[in-house]
Amino acid sequence: MPTNSEITHWDKHHHWHAFTQMAEYEPLVIERAEGVWLYDLEGNRYFDGVSSLWCNLLGHGHPRINAAIREQLDLVAHSTSLGMGNRMSAVLAKRIAEITPGDLQHVFFCSDGSSANEVALKMAFQYWRQCDEPQPQKTKYLALGQAYHGDTLGSASVGGIARFHEIFEPLLFDVIRLPTPDPRALPAEVAKPQAAEFFLAQLEAVLAERHEEIAAFILEPLIQGAAGMVFHPSGYLRGVRELTKKYHVLLIADEIVTGLGRTGKMFACDHEEVVPDILCLGKSLSGGYLPLSAAISHPEIYSAFLGDTASGRSFMHGHTYGGNPLAAAAALATIDLLEEGQVVAKASEKAKQLGAWLDKLAAHPHVATTRQHGMIAAVELTASTDEVQAYPTELLVARRICREALQHGVWLRPLGDTLVIMPPLSVSPQELDFLGDAVLKSIEIVTAEMSVHA
Ligand SMILES: Cc1ncc(COP(=O)(O)O)c(C=O)c1O
């Protein structure tokens, strides 16, 4: 049995961590988890304040999800979805078809968010070559400034956050990029209530000119997560749907983060009664237990891929573990739990409590602003107490606050200088108070230290 210090050393030395500067990495090794709590090797516990990177939906170690995985394990752990199926993924596909908006009903499974988006992009491309009135010149994609759709080369190409993907620029394909529809970035002469109209006019100008070459518009509906929780103006998504229909451009909704109840409704698209052409789910789909994602399309797209084998119309894409029955069992249990317990509806009370904490945080002189949509929240810091002024990047203020939060029993991971708060929907009122209190204390301590050293 290895000692804790051996494990810690192996974690630092052999495990190359994602988006982590390994030279500075200070190992925090989790041994087990229960509910909202993560426990490290020494038994210290930390509130999972970002739901293990936005995926744990109903808490860790949920008995129903664990049992569903165990039961499936006794039947089959994995069988391929290339040319055959398995009971669990068939039932899950049917269930996803029932809960997703409109006539979305054909579910292509993969294992992570990036690959679901990769699938959606390729599906859109192949669709335009094979649909009733083929338009093979439609080879371009439209995407938003500061979009994030994953890290594989296709999903990174449509991404728009320079600090993530700049170095790979020579490897990425060209994308038609629209400005981020961020109401904070409106020109002075445009009033806030006109924000959606303003950004939609930008979209229409591009579509009017270039729609014939555009296969699809991919966007994160309502909230651009990795951009720092940028919230789109209300009405923007619906307008996007109307315009993409008008100009015959497919709409891909990347609900990897927003799907499955995070925003206060089952899907972000539900807020504006939008049915995209392809909807991508990931992260919370399996409750955050096992790698599972999906790209879901409607019959018009699906039928363009039908024909005999010799026609070459099959979708030319696949991942070994797509449709994995263990992950599907976890997802089915998650959807059951969401629906049985009316978890999404009940989360609105918790969202109110989270909102009350955000108000307290917003009253702190070094908090510029807070934003919230359901159980997704962001806190923006300011160096100056008189005006909104970002801290110098090199001070890594949000990172310091997250490190301080660890001392108060909370695990958080910032996005640049934005603090993200995204607890599992299963959080109790007492746990939410614990989280809010720890975040407030951490902000107080770190900003006070920074003021002393300024
Ligand atoms: C909106 C969005 N799409 C896609 C992804 C990529 O998902 P994955 O990390 O599972 O590949 C993420 C990850 O954070 C995301 O925020």
The ligand as an SDF file (V2000), in Angstrom:
LIG
                    3D

 16 16  0  0  0  0  0  0  0  0999 V2000
  -19.3380   25.3230  -23.2030 C   0  0  0  0  0  0  0  0  0  0  0  0
  -18.3320   24.2270  -23.2060 C   0  0  0  0  0  0  0  0  0  0  0  0
  -18.2600   23.4020  -24.2620 N   0  0  0  0  0  0  0  0  0  0  0  0
  -17.4000   22.3830  -24.3090 C   0  0  0  0  0  0  0  0  0  0  0  0
  -16.5360   22.1390  -23.2670 C   0  0  0  0  0  0  0  0  0  0  0  0
  -15.5320   21.0250  -23.3610 C   0  0  0  0  0  0  0  0  0  0  0  0
  -15.9330   19.9500  -22.6140 O   0  0  0  0  0  0  0  0  0  0  0  0
  -14.8430   18.8170  -22.2340 P   0  0  0  0  0  0  0  0  0  0  0  0
  -13.8810   19.4730  -21.3080 O   0  0  0  0  0  0  0  0  0  0  0  0
  -15.6750   17.7700  -21.5810 O   0  0  0  0  0  0  0  0  0  0  0  0
  -14.2080   18.3800  -23.4930 O   0  0  0  0  0  0  0  0  0  0  0  0
  -16.5780   22.9510  -22.1360 C   0  0  0  0  0  0  0  0  0  0  0  0
  -15.6790   22.6970  -20.9960 C   0  0  0  0  0  0  0  0  0  0  0  0
  -15.6320   23.4130  -20.0310 O   0  0  0  0  0  0  0  0  0  0  0  0
  -17.4740   24.0340  -22.1140 C   0  0  0  0  0  0  0  0  0  0  0  0
  -17.4920   24.9050  -21.0850 O   0  0  0  0  0  0  0  0  0  0  0  0
  1  2  1  0
  2  3  1  0
  2 15  2  0
  3  4  2  0
  4  5  1  0
  5  6  1  0
  5 12  2  0
  6  7  1  0
  7  8  1  0
  8  9  2  0
  8 10  1  0
  8 11  1  0
 12 13  1  0
 12 15  1  0
 13 14  2  0
 15 16  1  0
M  END
$$$$
